[in-house]
Amino acid sequence: MRRREFITLLGGAVVWPLAAPAQQPAMPVVGILSSGSVSAFVDLLGAFRQGLKEAGYIEGQNVAIESRWAEGPGD
């Protein structure tokens, strides 16, 4: 084995363990899109989040929730 091949092999062996933990599993995202205001859906959103929690999904830990709301008829 030549010196250059040995150094390349050694460098790859050092970098490989550092790169492996950097990958994280993809987190599912639930999207909520409504033409109404958020105040009209407060109770439903609470029940939805509770249902997700009962199914084992905790917002911010293993599921993300993205919501977009229109706050009025002209918005």
N, C-alpha and C positions, 0 to 999 in steps of 0.2 A: 504494500500500500504506500503510495507516495504521500509526501508531507501535505500537499494541498488537499488531497482527498480526505486525509485524516482530520485536518482542521475543519473542513466542510461538514464531515460527519459529526465531529464533536460539537460544532456550533448548532447544528440541527437538533442534537440531543439535548442541548441546554435550552433552546427556545421552545421546543415542543411542549414540555410540561407547563410553561407559562401561558401558552396560547389556549390550551384546552379548557381551563375554567372560565375563560372570558365569554364563552358561548352560553347564552341563556335560552331556555325553552320559550317559544312564542306564547304570549298571553292572549287569550281570546278577548275580543272587543265586542261589546254590545252597543249598537247605535240606536239612539232615540231621536226621531225627527218629527217635529210637530209644528203646525201653523198656529197653534194656540199659545197661551202664556203658561209658564211653569206653575203659577199659582193654581191653575185649574186642575193640575195633575199631581199635586203634592201627596194626596192620600194613595193614589195608584202607584206612584213611584216608591213610596214607603213599602207597600205590599209587594211590589216587584222585587225590591232589594231584599226583603225578608224571605221571599220564595227562593231567590238565588242563594241566600245564606243557608237555608234549610237543605238545599241541594248540594251544598259543599263549596259554593263559590263566594268568596269574600272580596269585595271591591278593593282594588289596590294590591291584593296579594296574589290572586290567581285569575282575576277577571278585571277588565277595564270597562267603564261605562262612559260613553261619549254622548252628550245630548246637545241638541240645537233647538232653540225655541224662537218663535216670533212673538214679540211682546205687545203687538197691537196690530190692527188691520192695515196700517200703512207701512209697517216695518218690514 
